[in-house]
């Protein structure tokens, strides 16, 4: 096919799909169906490489969604701490709360911007239970024996929390109700759902997804998806 024929073909495709022919619309690529998100235009580094924006919140997990009786649900905080605690649900949600707005990035390549979560700050909780200097990692223990871990420095971030609300509403069961972790700047599997215990440890413990091929560092900007 000649160059001229190729140009005419692409122009026709553009006209059918997007309503314009050979014209250039600022900020819109020939093959995009909608303009780029202005938040990404303002800060291109906000979207990690290989990610695609979505307005929805896809549901991805291994196994079935657990059902909880809030009258029996408890959260235990322990390990290398001075003051281990066990909270009933009503006690935990009565603790001082924070609202954190954060972008979330799934290892399966979708990203969702400006999510507002409500819960208890991890740095505040760590101070309350007296985390010892020897602690290097935090292990999240969840329903059905699922675990994952993060370095202490990540847990000490002001954006790290244990949360039960998203955009002002209680989390849906499939998104982690009654409690999930919120871990900033990591692929979202580190923000473990259906949280039942937090353990502070001196040595790292690989969790379910990490033992099954996911990269333990989980940095979206380095595309640390798999080992």
C-alpha positions in Angstrom: 0.0 0.0 0.0 1.3 3.5 -0.9 2.0 6.1 1.7 -0.9 8.2 0.4 -3.3 5.2 0.6 -2.2 4.6 4.2 -2.8 8.2 5.2 -6.3 8.0 3.6 -7.0 4.8 5.4 -6.0 6.2 8.8 -8.0 9.4 8.2 -11.1 7.3 7.4 -10.6 5.2 10.6 -10.2 8.4 12.6 -13.3 9.9 11.1 -15.4 6.8 11.9 -14.1 6.3 15.4 -13.5 9.8 16.7 -15.4 12.2 14.4 -12.3 13.9 13.0 -10.3 13.3 9.9 -6.8 14.6 9.3 -7.2 17.4 11.8 -5.0 17.5 14.9 -6.7 18.1 18.2 -4.3 19.3 20.9 -3.7 16.8 23.6 -5.5 13.9 21.8 -3.6 11.2 20.1 -5.0 9.8 16.8 -5.7 6.5 18.5 -7.2 7.7 21.7 -11.0 7.4 22.2 -11.1 10.2 24.8 -8.8 13.1 25.9 -6.1 12.3 28.4 -6.9 12.9 32.1 -6.0 16.4 33.1 -4.5 15.2 36.3 -2.0 13.2 34.4 -1.3 16.0 31.9 -0.5 18.2 35.0 1.8 15.6 36.4 2.8 12.8 34.0 4.8 11.0 36.7 1.6 10.4 38.7 0.7 7.4 36.5 3.3 4.6 36.7 4.6 3.0 33.5 2.4 0.3 32.1 -0.7 1.4 33.9 -4.1 2.4 32.4 -6.6 4.7 34.2 -10.1 3.5 35.2 -13.0 5.3 36.9 -14.3 1.9 38.2 -12.8 -0.1 41.0 -12.2 -3.7 39.6 -12.6 -6.6 42.0 -9.7 -8.9 42.1 -8.8 -11.5 44.8 -8.0 -15.1 45.3 -10.8 -17.3 46.8 -14.3 -16.3 48.0 -15.4 -13.2 49.9 -15.6 -13.9 53.6 -18.6 -13.1 55.7 -18.1 -11.5 59.1 -20.3 -11.2 62.2 -19.1 -7.8 63.5 -20.1 -8.8 67.0 -17.4 -11.5 66.8 -14.8 -9.8 64.6 -11.6 -8.8 66.3 -8.3 -7.2 65.3 -5.2 -8.2 67.1 -2.0 -6.1 67.1 1.1 -7.9 68.3 4.5 -9.2 67.8 7.5 -7.1 68.9 5.5 -4.4 70.7 5.4 -3.2 74.3 1.6 -3.0 74.5 -0.2 -5.6 72.4 -3.9 -5.0 71.9 -7.0 -6.7 70.7 -9.9 -4.6 69.4 -13.5 -5.4 68.9 -15.0 -3.7 65.8 -16.8 -1.1 67.8 -13.6 -0.2 69.7 -11.5 0.1 66.6 -13.8 2.4 64.6 -14.0 4.6 67.8 -10.3 5.4 67.6 -9.1 8.7 66.1 -9.5 8.6 62.4 -7.7 10.2 59.4 -8.9 10.8 55.8 -6.3 9.9 53.2 -6.6 10.6 49.5 -4.4 8.4 47.5 -4.0 6.9 44.0 -4.2 3.1 43.8 -2.3 1.0 41.3 -3.1 -2.7 40.6 -0.4 -5.1 39.5 -2.8 -6.1 36.7 -2.2 -2.6 35.1 -5.2 -0.5 36.2 -4.9 2.6 38.2 -7.6 4.8 39.9 -6.8 8.3 41.1 -7.9 10.3 44.1 -9.4 7.7 46.3 -10.4 9.0 49.8 -10.1 6.4 52.5 -11.0 6.7 56.2 -9.4 4.8 59.0 -6.7 4.7 61.7 -3.2 6.0 60.9 -0.5 3.3 61.1 2.1 5.6 62.5 -0.4 6.6 65.3 -1.2 2.9 66.0 2.5 2.0 66.1 3.1 4.7 68.7 0.1 3.5 70.7 1.3 -0.1 70.9 5.0 0.8 71.4 6.7 -0.9 68.4 10.2 -1.9 69.4 13.4 -0.7 67.7 14.1 -4.2 66.6 11.1 -4.3 64.2 11.9 -4.1 60.5 8.7 -5.4 58.9 5.0 -5.4 59.4 2.9 -8.5 58.5 -0.8 -8.2 57.7 -2.7 -11.4 58.5 -6.1 -11.8 56.8 -9.0 -14.2 56.2 -8.2 -17.7 55.0 -4.6 -17.4 56.1 -3.7 -14.8 53.5 -0.7 -12.6 54.5 1.5 -9.9 53.0 4.2 -7.7 54.5 5.7 -4.3 54.1 8.9 -2.7 55.5 8.7 -0.7 58.7 9.6 2.5 56.8 6.6 2.1 54.6 4.3 1.5 57.5 5.6 4.7 59.1 4.4 6.8 56.1 1.6 9.2 57.0 -0.4 7.7 54.1 -0.4 4.2 55.6 -3.5 3.3 57.5 -6.0 0.6 58.4 -9.2 1.6 56.7 -12.9 0.8 56.5 -14.4 3.6 54.3 -13.8 4.6 50.7 -15.1 7.9 49.4 -17.3 8.3 52.4 -19.0 4.9 52.3 -18.2 1.7 54.1 -16.0 -0.7 52.1 -18.0 -3.2 50.1 -17.3 -6.8 51.3 -15.5 -7.5 48.0 -13.2 -4.6 48.7 -12.2 -5.7 52.1 -14.9 -4.9 54.6 -14.7 -4.7 57.6 -11.0 -3.7 57.5 -8.2 -3.5 55.0 -4.7 -2.1 54.9 -3.8 1.0 52.9 -0.2 1.0 51.7 1.0 4.0 49.7 3.1 3.8 46.5 2.9 0.0 46.3 0.9 -2.3 44.0 -2.5 -2.6 45.6 -2.2 -6.3 46.7 0.0 -5.0 49.5 -3.1 -3.1 50.8 -4.4 -6.4 52.1 -8.2 -7.0 52.4 -10.1 -8.7 55.3 -7.5 -7.8 57.9 -7.6 -9.7 61.1 -4.2 -9.2 62.7 -1.1 -6.9 62.4 2.2 -8.4 63.5 5.4 -6.4 63.9 8.5 -8.7 63.2 12.2 -8.5 63.0 12.5 -10.5 59.8 10.5 -10.4 56.6 7.9 -13.1 55.9 6.8 -13.6 52.3 3.0 -13.6 51.8 0.7 -15.5 49.6 1.2 -13.6 46.4 4.9 -13.1 47.0 5.4 -16.9 47.3 3.4 -17.3 44.0 5.6 -15.0 41.9 4.8 -11.4 42.8 7.7 -9.1 43.5 8.0 -8.4 47.2 9.1 -4.8 46.6 6.0 -4.0 44.5 7.1 -0.6 43.3 4.7 0.5 40.5 7.2 3.1 39.2 9.9 0.4 38.8 7.3 -2.0 37.4 8.2 -4.5 40.1 5.3 -6.8 39.3 6.9 -10.3 39.4 10.1 -11.9 40.6 
